[in-house]
Amino acid sequence: MFNSRLSRSRDMQPTPYSRLTTRILFWVVAICLFMFSAVTVLTVALERNSLYQKAQRDAQSNVTRNFAAISSGLWNFDTTGLKAALQGLTQSGSIIRAEVLNGRQQVASVQREHSDAPDFEWEAPLFGPDGSEKIGTLKISESYKDLRDLFTKNLATELVAELVKIGGMAALLFIIIYSLITRHLQTLAHDVLELKPGAPVGSISLHRRKFHNDELDTLVGSINRFREERAEAEDALQADIAMRKLVEEALQESEARLRSSEERLKLAIDAAKLGIWDWDIERDRLVWDDSMHRLYGIPPGGFGGAFDTWWSYVMREDVTQAQFDLDAALRGEREYSSEFRVQRADGSIRVIRGVAHMIRNSDGTPVRMVGINRDVTDLINAERERDRATEEVQAAQAELAQVARLTTMGELAASIAHEVSQPLAAVVSYGNGALRWLGHVPPDLGEAKAAIEGVVEAGNHAGAVLARIRELVKNRKPEYEALDVNQAIEDVLGLTGGALRARSVLVQSSLSGGLPAVLGDRIQLQQVIMNLAINAADAMESVNDRARVLRIGSKVTAEGLVQVTIADCGTGIEEGIRERIFQPLFTTKSHGMGMGLSICRSIIEAHRGKLWTSPVAPHGTEFKFTVPACNRDSEAA
């Protein structure tokens, strides 16, 4: 498209070299015409001035020659003589009128016929014969019309002659310019016009037989160098433009990210109720941002800037601790961190937490502190509310756990009765035996003593069973202490052994020796173990084709945690509900409340542990929980 437009432009308009020749010829002719015209006009003007001056001198000379006759005629009142003298003055030359005045009265006057208005008038005084008395005035009028007509005729003739000269000179100059310059420019212009946009850069040259090393060759060389340099410059420019676009895009993206970061930072500062401050320690100049003014309830510009002014906003009860924290940071003992209360302008009291970074010079002297203040009033109130809510949840959880324990104890009533009846029956048996041994003659005191010792042992066993039952069913706050997990497992198995045997459940235990003690509540951990054991027995209720085995074990994990495993060989738990069984009110039992496993997980998590379940091949499910050992707990604390 560009090439077609260029071709039509060349067809419709004069070529550049013809316009150039025309302009050169025009300006040459114009300059020559101006110069020669100016010279001609100046020459004619000088000649005219010279003729005017000569005419004036001739007129004055003529007057001088006739001056004595005119004075004598006026002295003698010879009018005829005066007119004859005046007639002599006006016959030739530039004088067209002469008159003699006696004061204001005209004595004689002579004027040339068909004369125009005078161009110049002058007067000369007339004296008496002795030359001492003025007797009149000679008034002379001159006209240069003839001279002007002659000048005009001569000027026209000279201008025509000059134009002929100029025309001939212009033609000669045109031939010379065209021969030496224009025809080569024509060739150069044609070559330049033939260059295609986007085509490879090629050299242009003059169509001359030899290299003259003149201005045209220099011009062509300059054009070729310019085109090469321009091509290189355009390539560099395009590369620079592309790079600049990439840089601009990266800069715009960076600016957008910066603006977004600044906006997010401002939103974060406002949302977190933060204030930023900068203290110049050497000049005692404290600078606040707008968020600090909002934090302290002070209008913008209301803070004076002196550090001592800040103390006036701190509650009097907190000034001592705040000063102590500041002095410790200035001494370099620790980074600045302090919590204090301030009273805002509206009278409200807010809790402020401040942290800062100290900047020191080469010798360690503090020179500047930059820090932030944060309003933690709502956070502290929320923490208090959360603590109260946590206590209430724990209390409700403890009551719910108590209900669950009582429910479990109700389910184990027959087993408990069996556990209690066994030592009581032993007491009766040992008592009867002691009576029989004492009834012998003589009484067998040794056997009677052994029987009574059996009574004491059976009584103590019954008392221990009742004590464990009483601990499980009573409602109390958790008491965390160091305890032996294996002992807790054995105590639970002692209470549930009868119920498990009644369900034909065989217990296999593998308790690792040397377990570290754990920090926890004995009753709560025993409730978890007992609940999981009863659930395992329930899961094997429908198993009739294989032995009902409950496996319970303990060990220390690689992380140093105490792990308890309780596994059954029942029908297992479907994968889709494996995690749902820990949700409150979810149960797979027709008679269950759906709270047992939820309570167990809450208890384990309160002990900073974890409870989970997984399938067992080929049948059954295993529950595992971990709790930290006492040494790990102390290290974490």
C-alpha positions as CSV (number, residue, x, y, z in Angstrom):
1,M,0.0,0.0,0.0
2,F,2.8,2.4,0.9
3,N,4.6,1.7,-2.5
4,S,1.4,2.3,-4.5
5,R,0.8,5.6,-2.8
6,L,4.4,6.6,-3.5
7,S,4.1,5.7,-7.2
8,R,0.9,7.7,-7.6
9,S,2.6,10.6,-5.8
10,R,5.4,10.6,-8.3
11,D,3.0,10.4,-11.3
12,M,0.8,13.3,-10.1
13,Q,3.4,15.8,-8.8
14,P,6.5,17.4,-10.3
15,T,9.6,15.5,-9.5
16,P,11.8,16.9,-6.8
17,Y,14.7,17.8,-9.1
18,S,12.4,19.9,-11.4
19,R,11.0,21.8,-8.5
20,L,14.6,22.3,-7.2
21,T,15.7,23.6,-10.6
22,T,12.8,26.0,-10.8
23,R,13.4,27.3,-7.3
24,I,17.2,27.8,-8.0
25,L,16.4,29.6,-11.3
26,F,13.7,31.7,-9.6
27,W,16.0,32.7,-6.7
28,V,18.9,33.4,-9.0
29,V,16.8,35.6,-11.3
30,A,15.2,37.3,-8.3
31,I,18.5,38.0,-6.6
32,C,20.1,39.2,-9.8
33,L,17.1,41.4,-10.6
34,F,17.1,42.8,-7.1
35,M,20.8,43.5,-7.2
36,F,20.9,45.1,-10.6
37,S,17.7,47.0,-10.1
38,A,19.0,48.3,-6.8
39,V,22.3,49.3,-8.5
40,T,20.4,51.0,-11.4
41,V,18.1,52.8,-9.1
42,L,20.9,53.9,-6.9
43,T,23.0,55.1,-9.9
44,V,20.1,57.0,-11.4
45,A,19.3,58.5,-8.0
46,L,22.9,59.7,-7.6
47,E,22.8,61.1,-11.1
48,R,19.6,62.9,-10.4
49,N,21.0,64.4,-7.3
50,S,24.0,65.5,-9.2
51,L,21.9,67.1,-11.9
52,Y,19.7,68.7,-9.3
53,Q,22.7,70.2,-7.7
54,K,24.1,71.3,-11.0
55,A,20.8,72.9,-12.0
56,Q,20.8,74.8,-8.6
57,R,24.4,75.9,-9.2
58,D,23.5,77.1,-12.7
59,A,20.5,79.0,-11.4
60,Q,22.5,80.7,-8.7
61,S,25.3,81.5,-11.3
62,N,22.7,82.9,-13.7
63,V,21.2,85.0,-10.9
64,T,24.7,86.2,-9.9
65,R,25.5,87.4,-13.4
66,N,22.3,89.4,-13.6
67,F,22.2,90.5,-10.0
68,A,23.8,93.9,-10.7
69,A,21.5,94.7,-13.5
70,I,18.5,93.8,-11.5
71,S,19.7,95.9,-8.5
72,S,20.4,98.9,-10.8
73,G,17.0,98.5,-12.5
74,L,15.2,98.5,-9.1
75,W,17.3,101.5,-7.9
76,N,16.3,103.5,-11.0
77,F,12.8,102.1,-11.1
78,D,13.5,100.9,-14.6
79,T,10.6,98.4,-15.0
80,T,11.5,97.6,-18.6
81,G,15.0,96.9,-17.7
82,L,14.0,94.7,-14.8
83,K,11.6,92.6,-16.9
84,A,14.3,92.2,-19.5
85,A,16.8,91.0,-16.8
86,L,14.2,88.7,-15.3
87,Q,13.3,87.4,-18.8
88,G,16.9,86.4,-19.2
89,L,16.8,84.3,-16.0
90,T,13.7,82.3,-17.1
91,Q,14.7,81.5,-20.6
92,S,16.6,78.3,-19.8
93,G,17.5,76.1,-16.8
94,S,15.4,75.3,-13.8
95,I,14.2,78.9,-13.1
96,I,10.5,79.1,-14.1
97,R,9.6,82.4,-12.2
98,A,11.5,85.5,-11.1
99,E,10.0,88.5,-9.4
100,V,11.3,91.7,-7.7
101,L,9.7,92.9,-4.5
102,N,10.0,96.3,-2.8
103,G,9.1,95.3,0.6
104,R,5.8,93.5,0.1
105,Q,4.9,95.3,-3.2
106,Q,5.8,93.5,-6.4
107,V,7.8,95.7,-8.8
108,A,8.3,93.3,-11.7
109,S,7.6,89.6,-12.4
110,V,8.4,87.1,-15.2
111,Q,7.1,83.5,-15.4
112,R,7.7,80.8,-18.0
113,E,4.7,79.7,-19.9
114,H,3.1,76.3,-19.1
115,S,5.1,76.0,-16.0
116,D,4.1,73.7,-13.1
117,A,4.2,74.3,-9.5
118,P,7.7,75.2,-8.3
119,D,9.8,72.5,-6.6
120,F,12.1,75.0,-4.8
121,E,11.9,78.7,-4.0
122,W,14.5,81.0,-2.6
123,E,15.1,84.8,-2.1
124,A,18.1,87.1,-2.4
125,P,18.3,90.7,-1.0
126,L,18.9,93.6,-3.4
127,F,21.1,96.6,-2.3
128,G,21.7,100.1,-3.5
129,P,24.7,101.2,-5.5
130,D,26.9,101.7,-2.5
131,G,25.8,98.4,-1.1
132,S,24.8,99.7,2.3
133,E,21.1,99.9,1.9
134,K,18.7,97.1,1.1
135,I,16.3,98.3,-1.5
136,G,14.3,95.1,-2.3
137,T,14.2,91.3,-2.7
138,L,14.7,88.9,-5.7
139,K,12.4,85.9,-5.4
140,I,13.3,82.8,-7.5
141,S,11.1,79.7,-8.1
142,E,12.7,76.6,-9.6
143,S,11.1,73.4,-11.2
144,Y,12.9,70.1,-12.0
145,K,10.1,68.5,-14.0
146,D,12.2,68.3,-17.1
147,L,15.0,66.6,-15.2
148,R,12.5,64.1,-13.7
149,D,11.1,63.3,-17.1
150,L,14.6,62.7,-18.4
151,F,15.4,60.6,-15.4
152,T,12.3,58.5,-15.8
153,K,13.1,57.9,-19.5
154,N,16.7,57.0,-18.8
155,L,15.6,54.7,-15.9
156,A,13.2,52.7,-18.0
157,T,15.8,52.3,-20.7
158,E,18.4,51.2,-18.3
159,L,16.0,48.8,-16.5
160,V,15.0,47.1,-19.8
161,A,18.7,46.8,-20.6
162,E,19.4,45.3,-17.2
163,L,16.5,42.8,-17.6
164,V,17.9,41.6,-20.9
165,K,21.2,41.2,-19.2
166,I,19.7,39.3,-16.3
167,G,17.7,37.0,-18.5
168,G,20.8,36.1,-20.4
169,M,22.7,35.6,-17.3
170,A,19.9,33.5,-15.7
171,A,19.8,31.3,-18.8
172,L,23.6,30.9,-18.7
173,L,23.4,30.1,-14.9
174,F,20.6,27.6,-15.5
175,I,22.7,25.8,-18.1
176,I,25.7,25.8,-15.8
177,I,23.7,24.8,-12.7
178,Y,21.8,22.0,-14.6
179,S,25.0,20.7,-16.1
180,L,27.0,20.8,-12.9
181,I,24.4,20.2,-10.2
182,T,20.8,19.6,-11.2
183,R,21.1,16.7,-13.5
184,H,23.2,14.9,-10.9
185,L,20.6,15.7,-8.3
186,Q,18.0,14.4,-10.7
187,T,19.8,11.1,-10.8
188,L,20.3,11.1,-7.0
189,A,16.6,11.9,-6.4
190,H,15.5,9.2,-8.8
191,D,17.7,6.6,-7.0
192,V,16.3,7.7,-3.7
193,L,12.7,7.5,-4.9
194,E,13.4,4.0,-6.1
195,L,14.4,2.8,-2.7
196,K,11.7,0.5,-1.3
197,P,10.5,0.8,2.4
198,G,11.8,-2.1,4.4
199,A,14.2,-3.2,1.6
200,P,17.8,-3.9,2.4
201,V,20.0,-0.8,2.6
202,G,21.9,-0.3,-0.6
203,S,24.3,2.4,-1.7
204,I,23.3,5.1,-4.2
205,S,25.7,6.7,-6.7
206,L,26.0,9.5,-9.2
207,H,26.0,8.4,-12.9
208,R,29.3,10.1,-13.7
209,R,32.3,8.7,-15.6
210,K,34.7,9.2,-12.8
211,F,34.9,10.2,-9.2
212,H,35.5,13.9,-8.9
213,N,35.7,14.1,-5.1
214,D,33.6,17.2,-5.2
215,E,30.7,18.3,-3.1
216,L,28.2,16.0,-4.9
217,D,30.4,13.0,-4.3
218,T,30.7,14.1,-0.7
219,L,26.9,14.5,-0.5
220,V,26.3,11.0,-1.9
221,G,28.9,9.5,0.5
222,S,27.2,11.4,3.3
223,I,23.8,10.1,2.3
224,N,25.0,6.5,2.1
225,R,26.7,6.8,5.5
226,F,23.6,8.5,6.9
227,R,21.3,5.7,5.6
228,E,23.6,3.0,7.0
229,E,23.8,4.8,10.4
230,R,20.1,5.5,10.3
231,A,19.4,1.8,9.6
232,E,21.6,0.9,12.5
233,A,20.1,3.6,14.6
234,E,16.5,2.4,13.7
235,D,17.4,-1.1,14.6
236,A,18.9,0.1,17.9
237,L,15.9,2.3,18.4
238,Q,13.5,-0.6,17.8
239,A,15.4,-2.7,20.2
240,D,15.5,0.2,22.7
241,I,11.8,0.7,22.3
242,A,11.1,-3.0,22.8
243,M,13.3,-3.0,25.9
244,R,11.7,0.2,27.1
245,K,8.2,-1.3,26.7
246,L,9.3,-4.3,28.7
247,V,10.8,-2.0,31.4
248,E,7.7,0.2,31.4
249,E,5.5,-2.9,31.7
250,A,7.6,-4.2,34.5
251,L,7.6,-0.7,36.1
252,Q,3.8,-0.5,35.8
253,E,3.4,-3.9,37.2
254,S,5.8,-3.1,40.1
255,E,3.9,0.2,40.7
256,A,0.6,-1.7,40.7
257,R,2.1,-4.3,43.1
258,L,3.5,-1.4,45.3
259,R,0.1,0.4,45.3
260,S,-1.6,-2.9,46.1
261,S,0.9,-3.6,48.8
262,E,0.5,-0.1,50.2
263,E,-3.2,-0.4,50.2
264,R,-3.1,-3.8,51.8
265,L,-0.6,-2.5,54.4
266,K,-2.8,0.4,55.2
267,L,-5.9,-1.9,55.5
268,A,-3.8,-4.2,57.6
269,I,-2.6,-1.4,59.8
270,D,-6.2,0.0,60.2
271,A,-7.6,-3.5,60.8
272,A,-5.0,-4.4,63.3
273,K,-5.3,-1.0,65.0
274,L,-1.6,-0.3,64.6
275,G,0.2,3.0,64.9
276,I,3.7,3.8,63.6
277,W,6.1,6.2,65.4
278,D,9.7,7.4,65.0
279,W,11.7,8.9,67.9
280,D,14.8,10.9,67.2
281,I,16.5,10.5,70.5
282,E,19.3,13.1,70.0
283,R,16.8,15.9,69.2
284,D,14.0,14.5,71.3
285,R,11.6,14.6,68.4
286,L,8.7,12.0,68.3
287,V,6.9,11.7,65.0
288,W,3.5,10.0,64.8
289,D,1.6,8.9,61.7
290,D,-2.1,9.4,61.3
291,S,-2.9,5.9,62.7
292,M,-1.2,6.9,66.0
293,H,-3.4,9.9,66.4
294,R,-6.5,7.7,65.8
295,L,-5.1,5.1,68.3
296,Y,-4.7,7.7,71.1
297,G,-7.9,9.6,70.1
298,I,-6.1,12.8,69.3
299,P,-7.0,14.9,66.2
300,P,-4.3,15.2,63.5
301,G,-1.7,17.7,64.5
302,G,-2.8,17.6,68.2
303,F,0.4,15.8,69.3
304,G,3.2,18.2,70.1
305,G,6.1,16.0,69.1
306,A,8.1,16.0,72.3
307,F,8.7,12.6,73.9
308,D,7.7,13.8,77.3
309,T,4.3,14.7,75.9
310,W,3.7,11.0,75.3
311,W,3.9,10.3,79.0
312,S,0.9,12.5,79.7
313,Y,-1.3,10.0,77.9
314,V,-0.1,6.9,79.9
315,M,-2.0,5.9,83.0
316,R,-0.2,6.9,86.1
317,E,-0.2,3.4,87.5
318,D,1.6,2.1,84.3
319,V,4.2,4.9,84.0
320,T,6.8,3.1,86.2
321,Q,6.7,-0.2,84.3
322,A,6.7,1.7,80.9
323,Q,9.7,3.7,82.0
324,F,11.5,0.6,83.1
325,D,10.9,-1.1,79.8
326,L,12.2,2.0,77.9
327,D,15.3,2.3,80.0
328,A,16.1,-1.4,79.6
329,A,15.9,-0.9,75.8
330,L,18.1,2.3,75.9
331,R,20.7,0.4,77.9
332,G,20.7,-2.4,75.3
333,E,19.6,-5.1,77.7
334,R,16.8,-6.1,75.3
335,E,14.6,-4.9,72.5
336,Y,11.9,-2.5,73.5
337,S,8.6,-4.2,74.4
338,S,6.0,-2.8,76.8
339,E,2.3,-2.9,77.6
340,F,0.5,0.0,79.2
341,R,-2.8,1.7,79.4
342,V,-3.6,5.1,77.9
343,Q,-6.6,7.4,78.5
344,R,-8.0,8.9,75.3
345,A,-9.4,12.3,74.9
346,D,-13.0,10.9,75.2
347,G,-12.1,9.4,78.6
348,S,-12.0,5.8,77.4
349,I,-9.1,3.6,78.6
350,R,-7.3,1.4,76.1
351,V,-4.5,-1.1,76.5
352,I,-1.5,-0.5,74.2
353,R,1.2,-2.9,73.4
354,G,4.4,-1.3,71.9
355,V,7.4,-2.8,70.3
356,A,10.4,-1.0,68.6
357,H,13.8,-1.4,67.1
358,M,16.7,0.6,68.4
359,I,19.2,2.2,66.1
360,R,22.6,3.0,67.5
361,N,25.8,4.7,66.2
362,S,29.2,3.2,66.0
363,D,29.9,3.6,69.7
364,G,26.6,2.0,70.7
365,T,24.9,5.2,71.7
366,P,21.1,5.0,70.9
367,V,20.2,7.7,68.4
368,R,16.8,6.6,67.1
369,M,13.9,4.2,67.8
370,V,11.3,3.1,65.2
371,G,8.3,1.1,66.5
372,I,4.6,0.4,66.4
373,N,1.8,0.6,69.0
374,R,-1.1,-1.7,68.9
375,D,-4.5,-1.4,70.6
376,V,-4.9,-4.8,72.3
377,T,-7.9,-3.9,74.4
378,D,-10.3,-5.9,72.3
379,L,-7.8,-8.8,72.1
380,I,-7.4,-9.0,75.8
381,N,-11.1,-8.8,76.4
382,A,-11.6,-11.5,73.7
383,E,-8.9,-13.7,75.5
384,R,-10.8,-13.2,78.8
385,E,-14.0,-14.1,77.1
386,R,-12.4,-17.1,75.5
387,D,-10.9,-18.3,78.8
388,R,-14.4,-18.0,80.4
389,A,-15.9,-19.8,77.5
390,T,-13.2,-22.5,77.7
391,E,-13.8,-22.9,81.4
392,E,-17.6,-23.3,80.7
393,V,-16.9,-25.8,77.9
394,Q,-14.6,-27.7,80.1
395,A,-17.1,-27.7,82.9
396,A,-19.8,-28.9,80.5
397,Q,-17.5,-31.5,79.0
398,A,-16.6,-32.7,82.5
399,E,-20.3,-33.1,83.3
400,L,-20.9,-34.9,80.0
401,A,-17.9,-37.1,80.7
402,Q,-19.4,-37.8,84.2
403,V,-22.7,-38.8,82.5
404,A,-20.8,-41.0,80.1
405,R,-18.9,-42.7,83.0
406,L,-22.1,-43.3,84.9
407,T,-23.6,-44.8,81.7
408,T,-20.6,-47.0,81.3
409,M,-20.6,-48.0,84.9
410,G,-24.3,-48.9,84.5
411,E,-23.4,-51.1,81.6
412,L,-20.7,-52.7,83.7
413,A,-22.9,-53.2,86.8
414,A,-23.0,-57.0,86.5
415,S,-19.2,-57.1,86.1
416,I,-18.7,-54.7,89.0
417,A,-21.0,-56.8,91.2
418,H,-19.0,-59.9,90.3
419,E,-15.7,-58.1,91.1
420,V,-17.1,-57.1,94.5
421,S,-18.9,-60.4,95.3
422,Q,-15.7,-62.4,94.8
423,P,-13.7,-60.8,97.6
424,L,-16.8,-60.8,99.8
425,A,-17.3,-64.5,99.2
426,A,-13.7,-65.0,100.0
427,V,-14.1,-63.1,103.3
428,V,-17.1,-65.4,104.2
429,S,-15.1,-68.5,103.3
430,Y,-12.0,-67.4,105.2
431,G,-14.1,-66.4,108.2
432,N,-15.9,-69.8,108.3
433,G,-12.5,-71.5,108.0
434,A,-11.1,-69.4,110.9
435,L,-14.1,-70.4,113.0
436,R,-13.6,-74.0,112.3
437,W,-9.9,-73.9,113.1
438,L,-10.6,-72.1,116.3
439,G,-13.3,-74.7,117.2
440,H,-10.8,-77.5,117.2
441,V,-9.5,-78.9,120.5
442,P,-7.0,-77.6,120.9
443,P,-7.6,-74.7,118.5
444,D,-5.3,-74.6,115.5
445,L,-4.2,-71.0,115.8
446,G,-1.8,-71.1,112.9
447,E,-4.5,-72.1,110.4
448,A,-7.0,-69.6,112.1
449,K,-4.4,-66.9,111.7
450,A,-3.8,-67.7,108.0
451,A,-7.6,-67.7,107.4
452,I,-8.0,-64.3,109.1
453,E,-5.1,-62.9,106.9
454,G,-7.1,-64.1,103.9
455,V,-10.1,-62.2,105.2
456,V,-8.0,-59.1,105.5
457,E,-6.5,-59.5,102.0
458,A,-10.0,-60.1,100.5
459,G,-11.4,-57.1,102.3
460,N,-8.6,-54.9,101.0
461,H,-9.2,-56.2,97.5
462,A,-12.9,-55.3,97.8
463,G,-12.0,-51.9,99.2
464,A,-9.7,-51.2,96.2
465,V,-12.5,-52.2,93.8
466,L,-14.9,-49.9,95.5
467,A,-12.4,-47.1,95.5
468,R,-11.8,-47.4,91.8
469,I,-15.5,-47.4,91.2
470,R,-15.9,-44.3,93.4
471,E,-13.1,-42.4,91.6
472,L,-14.7,-43.2,88.2
473,V,-18.2,-42.1,89.2
474,K,-17.5,-38.9,91.2
475,N,-17.6,-35.5,89.6
476,R,-14.5,-33.4,90.0
477,K,-12.1,-31.1,88.2
478,P,-9.2,-32.6,86.2
479,E,-6.1,-33.1,88.2
480,Y,-2.9,-33.3,86.1
481,E,-0.1,-35.3,87.6
482,A,2.6,-37.7,86.6
483,L,1.1,-41.2,86.1
484,D,1.9,-44.6,84.8
485,V,-0.1,-45.4,81.7
486,N,0.4,-49.2,82.1
487,Q,-1.0,-49.1,85.6
488,A,-4.0,-47.1,84.3
489,I,-4.6,-49.8,81.7
490,E,-4.3,-52.6,84.2
491,D,-6.8,-50.9,86.6
492,V,-9.3,-50.5,83.7
493,L,-8.9,-54.2,82.7
494,G,-9.4,-55.1,86.4
495,L,-12.8,-53.4,86.3
496,T,-13.9,-54.5,82.9
497,G,-12.4,-58.0,83.0
498,G,-15.7,-59.6,84.1
499,A,-17.8,-57.9,81.5
500,L,-15.3,-58.8,78.8
501,R,-15.2,-62.5,79.9
502,A,-19.0,-62.5,80.0
503,R,-19.0,-61.5,76.3
504,S,-16.4,-64.2,75.5
505,V,-13.8,-61.6,74.7
506,L,-10.2,-62.7,75.1
507,V,-7.8,-59.8,76.2
508,Q,-4.3,-59.9,74.8
509,S,-2.0,-57.2,76.3
510,S,1.5,-56.2,75.3
511,L,2.5,-53.4,77.6
512,S,6.1,-52.1,77.1
513,G,8.1,-51.9,80.2
514,G,10.0,-48.8,81.2
515,L,7.4,-46.4,79.8
516,P,8.0,-42.8,80.8
517,A,5.4,-41.2,83.0
518,V,2.8,-38.9,81.3
519,L,1.3,-35.7,82.7
520,G,-2.4,-36.2,82.8
521,D,-5.6,-36.8,84.8
522,R,-5.8,-40.5,85.8
523,I,-9.6,-40.8,85.8
524,Q,-10.0,-39.1,82.4
525,L,-7.3,-41.3,80.7
526,Q,-8.9,-44.4,82.3
527,Q,-12.3,-43.3,81.0
528,V,-10.8,-43.1,77.5
529,I,-9.3,-46.6,77.8
530,M,-12.4,-48.1,79.3
531,N,-14.7,-46.5,76.6
532,L,-12.5,-47.8,73.8
533,A,-12.3,-51.3,75.3
534,I,-16.1,-51.5,75.7
535,N,-16.6,-50.2,72.1
536,A,-14.2,-52.9,70.9
537,A,-16.3,-55.6,72.7
538,D,-19.5,-54.1,71.2
539,A,-17.9,-54.2,67.7
540,M,-17.2,-58.0,68.1
541,E,-20.8,-58.7,69.4
542,S,-21.8,-60.2,66.0
543,V,-18.6,-62.3,65.5
544,N,-19.3,-66.0,65.8
545,D,-16.9,-67.6,63.2
546,R,-13.7,-66.6,64.9
547,A,-12.3,-65.8,68.4
548,R,-13.2,-62.5,69.8
549,V,-9.8,-61.0,70.7
550,L,-9.2,-57.6,72.1
551,R,-5.6,-56.5,71.8
552,I,-4.3,-53.6,74.0
553,G,-0.7,-52.4,74.0
554,S,1.5,-49.5,74.8
555,K,4.9,-48.2,73.6
556,V,7.1,-45.1,73.0
557,T,7.0,-43.6,69.5
558,A,10.1,-42.3,67.6
559,E,9.0,-38.8,68.6
560,G,9.1,-39.7,72.3
561,L,5.3,-39.9,72.7
562,V,3.5,-42.6,74.8
563,Q,1.1,-44.4,72.4
564,V,-1.8,-46.7,73.5
565,T,-3.4,-49.1,70.9
566,I,-6.8,-50.9,71.4
567,A,-7.8,-53.1,68.5
568,D,-10.6,-55.5,67.9
569,C,-11.4,-58.2,65.2
570,G,-14.9,-57.1,64.5
571,T,-16.6,-56.1,61.2
572,G,-14.7,-52.8,60.9
573,I,-15.8,-49.3,60.1
574,E,-16.8,-48.1,56.7
575,E,-14.3,-45.6,55.1
576,G,-17.0,-43.0,54.5
577,I,-17.8,-42.6,58.2
578,R,-14.4,-43.2,59.7
579,E,-13.9,-39.6,60.7
580,R,-17.6,-38.9,61.4
581,I,-17.6,-41.3,64.4
582,F,-15.8,-38.6,66.4
583,Q,-18.5,-36.1,65.8
584,P,-21.0,-35.4,68.6
585,L,-24.3,-37.3,68.4
586,F,-23.1,-39.6,65.6
587,T,-23.3,-43.3,66.5
588,T,-23.4,-46.6,64.7
589,K,-25.0,-48.3,67.7
590,S,-28.8,-48.7,68.0
591,H,-28.6,-47.9,71.7
592,G,-25.7,-45.4,71.6
593,M,-25.7,-41.7,72.5
594,G,-23.0,-40.7,70.0
595,M,-20.9,-38.9,72.7
596,G,-18.4,-41.5,73.8
597,L,-15.8,-41.1,71.0
598,S,-16.3,-37.3,70.9
599,I,-15.5,-37.1,74.6
600,C,-12.5,-39.4,74.2
601,R,-11.0,-37.2,71.5
602,S,-11.7,-34.0,73.5
603,I,-9.9,-35.5,76.6
604,I,-6.9,-36.6,74.5
605,E,-6.6,-33.2,72.8
606,A,-6.8,-31.5,76.2
607,H,-3.8,-33.6,77.1
608,R,-2.1,-32.2,74.0
609,G,-2.4,-35.6,72.3
610,K,-4.0,-37.1,69.3
611,L,-6.7,-39.9,68.8
612,W,-7.3,-41.6,65.5
613,T,-8.6,-44.9,64.0
614,S,-7.5,-47.2,61.2
615,P,-8.6,-50.5,59.7
616,V,-6.9,-53.8,60.7
617,A,-6.3,-56.6,58.2
618,P,-8.0,-59.0,57.7
619,H,-10.7,-57.9,60.2
620,G,-11.4,-55.2,62.7
621,T,-10.4,-51.7,63.7
622,E,-7.8,-50.2,65.9
623,F,-7.9,-47.0,67.9
624,K,-4.6,-45.3,68.8
625,F,-3.9,-42.3,71.0
626,T,-0.7,-40.5,72.0
627,V,0.1,-38.3,74.9
628,P,3.4,-36.4,75.6
629,A,5.7,-37.8,78.2
630,C,6.6,-35.7,81.3
631,N,10.1,-34.9,80.1
632,R,8.8,-33.7,76.7
633,D,6.2,-31.6,78.4
634,S,8.8,-30.0,80.6
635,E,11.0,-29.2,77.6
636,A,8.1,-27.7,75.7
637,A,7.2,-25.6,78.7
